[in-house]
Amino acid sequence: MTILRMLLARVVPAALFFLVCALPVRAFHCAAPYVMEGGKLMVRAVVGGQTGRFILDTGAPCTLTDAFARRVAVSGMQEQRFSDSNGNVASVRIANLPGLVLGGVEFVDLQAAVLEPGSIMEQMGADGIIGYNLMRQGVVKFDARRRLFILTDVRDSLDLDYNYCSELLPNSFVPMLPVRVGTSVDTVMFDSGAESLYEMSVSSFNRLRADTSSVNILSHGLGTLSAGAAGIETTSEKWRLLIPSFHVGNAAFSRATTITTEAPDSRIGAALLLYGDVVIDYADGFFYFMPHNPQDTPDVYEPEWNVVLTVQGDALVAGMVWDDAGSGIRSGDPIVAVRGKRVGKVDLRAALTQNLFSLDPTGTPVTFLDRRSGQECDVVLCRQ
């Protein structure tokens, strides 16, 4: 399994950016192939004559790593503060880009955030983010079958199906829409930088938890699950939930699982693209999820590890620990062996993008160091 679940920069407050992008004079149609890597949609773009690997993220502004920014001629650097997807606060610098070429189309007068040196994005091998301040200049389509990212102002080229159209809620930055959770409604952000199909915010959970026809509690735990642009999230209480019936527009899913998030809003992520195409019409205010198989109601139950491993520094540790894990393991306890093989230093980039350990979901013995007693103990990792 990839060890750490990676989320990226949450919305930067409006007052911090003067986000301007000059579009081509004529109608434009940008189509760029993307690949899935570590749960991220990765695309190639050119900035200042330098080709980089960028994450497609509807929940973040255009962003450069410090390492990539040093390779291109950027200007207008002004330091600002922002909160990432986990609520962690960090500093960024705002830069004016010397043009960005994506899918053969050049965009100018575009601003981007530049992260601090050594950010987690650098460590995972990405050069930056293609974000909402560029995407909002046209209509976006994630063509899942062809793995194409399309940005255009020619709607007729997108094969829209109005039967699967939802109205976007007012927001100056990110796409927000209502979804049906059983007999209730939740407001979500479509966040292509998030990996999961659905993540319910704690505030939505507190509002809906009494409605057992909509939300069933599977387990409760304490720990960390994800990393954002400002680093690994702080330890928090989480709930794992089962949603018997889940709808995005007129597309239905059954048995959706979700883990609560401390983020201000619930979100649906890139896993939605396993089941259909997404179109975001920012100007007219519509969101389309067009399923590949409209007659199906996919069962999207996702089993979860009783202990989710993560990396702190260069050490493998227990990140999230659910109540049913047993054996006394707690979040933050170092993992010293997997299947009896001692664990050394772990590279964060490899942990984010590769299957470092061959873990048997039916049961993998792991040895951990109990920090309270100083003793090595055993626990069995499994998915259920």
N, C-alpha and C positions, 0 to 999 in steps of 0.2 A: 504494500500500500504506500502511496505517497503519505508522508508522516504528518505534514502540517497543512492545514487548510488555509489557503492564501486568499485574503480579501485585499482590496486596494483603497486608495484615498476616497474618503467620503466627501460629500459636497463641501466645497470651500465657500464660506459666507459671501453673499453677493457684494458686500462693500469692499471686499479685498481685490476684486478683479475688475478690470475694464476690458472685457473680453470682446475683441473685435476680429472679424475675419472677412477679408475681401474675397468675393466669389468670382469665378470666371464670368466674363461679360455675357457669353452665350449660355444657353441651356447646357447643363453639365451632367455627366453620368460617370461616376467613379465606381469601378468594380475591382476589388482587391481580394485575392484568395487568402484564406486564413487557415491555420492549423490549430488543433487542440493540443496543448502541452501543459501537463500538470493542472488540468481543469481550466486553463486560460485560453482565450481566443487570441492567437498571436498572428500579427500581420507585419509585413515589411513596408516601411515608408522611408523617404529620403528627406533629410533636413540639412540645409546648408551644404549640399553635395555629399553628405555622409548617409549611408544606408544603415538603418537600425531596425531592431525587432521591438514592436510595440504591442501592448495589450489593448484590445478593444473593450472599453469600459464606459458604459452609459451612466455610471454613478460617480464619475470623477471628471475633473477638467483635464485638458491636455497637459501632459507632464513629461519632464525629462529627468533622467538620473544625472547626478553630478558628473559622472564619468563621461556620459555622452555629450552633455552640455559643453564640456571642455574640448570636445572634438569639433564643435560647430561654432560659428560666430554668432553668439547671442548678445542681446543688448537690453538695456532698461531694467537691470537687476535691482529689485526692491524686495526687502525681506518682509514676509508676512507670516502670520500664524494660522494653522488650520487644524481641524480634527479629522482623523481618519475613520475608517469603517468601524473601528472598535471604540471610538471616542477618545483615543490617545491624541494628545496635542503635540505638534512638532512645528518646526520652522521650514518655510520654503522661500525661494526667491522667485519673483515674477520676471519672466524674460520675454522679449520680442523675438520671434523666430524669423530667420532669414528665408522664409518660404518653406512649405511642406508639400511634398509630392506623394500622393497616394493614388494608386490605381491609374497612373498616367495623368492625373489632374493636379495642377498646382494651386495651392491656397496660400495667400499672402496676408500680411497684417494680422498674424495669429499670435496670441500670447500663450505661454505655458508656464506651469510651476516647475521649478528646479529643486529637486530634493537635496537633502544634506548628503555629504560624502558617506559611502558605506551603507546606504539605505538597504532595506531588505529587498527592494526591487533590483538593485545592482547584484545582490547575492544570488538572486534567482535567474540572472542572465538576461533580464529585459532591459531595454534602453529607455522605455518610457510608456506613456499611455496616449492612445487616440481617444479623446474624451468628448464630453457633451458640448463644449463650446465650439467644436468643429461640427459635430453631428447635427446640432440644432440649425445649421445653415441650409439643411435640405430635408429630404425624406430618407430614412435609414431602413435598409432591409438586411436581415441576417438570413441568407439563403442557405439553409442547413444542409440540404442534400448535396448541393454543389460546393458547400463551404466557401461561399462568397460573401464578402461585406460590400454592400452597395450604398452609396451616398449620391443622391441625385435630386434635381428639381423637376424631373419628368415622371410624374406619377403613373402615367399610362404604361410605362415600361415594367411595372412591378407586379402585374397579375394579382391585383387586390381582390379579395373575396369579402364583400361587405357583410356577409352572414357572420363573420368572425371579427367584427369590429367592436371595440370598447372605447368609450370617451375618456380621454386623458383628463385628469384633475389639474386645476391651475397650479403651475410650478414654473419658476423662471429657469430652472436648471435641469432637473432630472425627470424622466417619465414616471408619473404616478397614476395608478389606476385602481379601481375596486375589483376584488375577486370574491367569489363566494366560498365560504368555508362552512360546509354543511348547510344549515339554515341561516347562517349569519354572514356578515360582510366584513372583510378586512381591506384596509388600504395598503397597497404595496408599491414599492419602487421596482421597476424592471432594471436590474443591476447585472449587466453582462460580465462584470468583473467578479461576481459571486458564483460559486460552483454549484450550489444546491438548487433543487427545483423550487423550494419554498422555505423561507425562514421567518418565523413569526416573532415579532418584537415582544418584549416583556410586557409592555403596556397593552398590546392587543390580547396577549394571553390572560392578563389580569381581568380584562373586560369580558373575555369569552369563556374562561375556564369553567364557569358554572353551567354552561350549555353543553351537557354531555352528549347530545345528539350531534354536535359539531366538533368537539374536542375531547379526545380520550388521553389521559396521562399514562404513558408507558413507563417512564422512569425519571428519576431526579438525580442530580449530581452536582459536583463542584469541580471547577478547573478551568483550563484554557483550551480553546479549539482552533483559533485562527490567528493570523498575523496580518497587520495592515501596513500602510506606508510608514507609520510611525513606530512600528515594532509589534511585538507579541502582545495580545490583549492581556489585561489583568485578570486574575482569578475571579470567577463569578459563579453564582448559582445558576444552574440551567435546568430546563425541563425538556424531556423528549416526549413528543406528542404524536398521536395518530389522528389524522383527519379523514373520516370515512368517505366523504364526498367533497371534491375540490374542483372548482370551475374557474377557468380563465376565459372570460367572455362566454361563448357557447361551447367551448371545448371542455369536456368532462374528464376527470381523473378519479380513480378510486384508491383508497388506502394511502394517502400521501402522508409521509412522515416529516416532521419538522423538529428542529432544536431551537429553543428560544434564543434570541439575540438581544444584547443590550443596546443595539443601534436604535435611533429614534423611530425608524419606520421598519415595518416588515418588508421583505423583498422576495422576488422571484428571480432566479439566476439562470446561468447558461445551460443548465440541465434541461430547461424548457425546449431547447433546440434539438434535443433527441427525438422530439415528438412532432415538430413542425417548424414553420418559418415565422419570423417575427418582423413586423414592419412598424416603424414609429414615424408618424406624420406629425412633427412638432408644430408646423405652421397651422394646420387645420385642427389639431388637437385630438388625434385618433391613434389608437393602438390596435394592431391586428396580430392575433395569433392564429395562424392558419394551419391546422393539423394535417399531417401527412395522410392519416387514415381517419377521415371524419366520422366514420361509423363506429370506431373503436372507443372504448373507455379503458385506457391503460391502467393496470394495477402498478402503482409506482412505489410500493412499499420498499423502503431502503433499510436493510439491517444495519445495526450500529455496533461497533466494538465496545465491549464493557470497559475497556481502558483504551483511550486514544493516546498514542505516543506523539511526542513533539520534541523539538530541539531547543535547548537553552544554551547559548554560547556554542560550544562544540560537543555538548553532552546530550545523550538521549534520556528523556525523562517521561514520567507519566504526566500527560497534559490534562485531559478530561477523565475523571473517574466517576462512573455511574454507581449508584447504590448497590447494584447487584454484582459488582466486581468481587466483593469479599476479600479475604486474606489480609485486610488491614492496609492495603496500598492507598496512598493519598496523592493528590495532585502535587507534582514537584519532586516526588521520589525518583532518584536516578535508576535507570534500567542498566543493569550490569551484565546481563547475559540473555540471549534469545536462543532457545533450544539447547542450552548448555554451552553455547559458544559466547565467549566474552566479547563485550561491546567496547570498542575503543572510541576515539574521537569521531564525530559525525559531521560531515560537511553540510551546511544548511542548504546550499543550492541543490545538492543531490537529494536531500530530504524532501525538498519542495517539488522536484520534478521526476524522481525515479522511484522504482519499487526496490527500496534498499534491502528489505527483509522479506523473505518468503514466509508469510504468516498464513497458517491454516485457519480459515474462519471457523472451523468446527472445534478448534482448540489448539493453542500454541503455548507451551510452557515458557514463562519468562521469569527471570530472577531480578528482584529489585532490592535496593538498599533502603531499609526502613530508617528514616532520619531520626525518629524518636528513640529507637532502641540501639541503632548502630548495627543491627543484624541484617544479614541477607536473607530474604524470604522469597517464596515462590507464589506465583499467581498464574492462572490460565487465561490467556486472551482468547476471546471468541466473539463472533458476531451473531446477533439475534434480533 
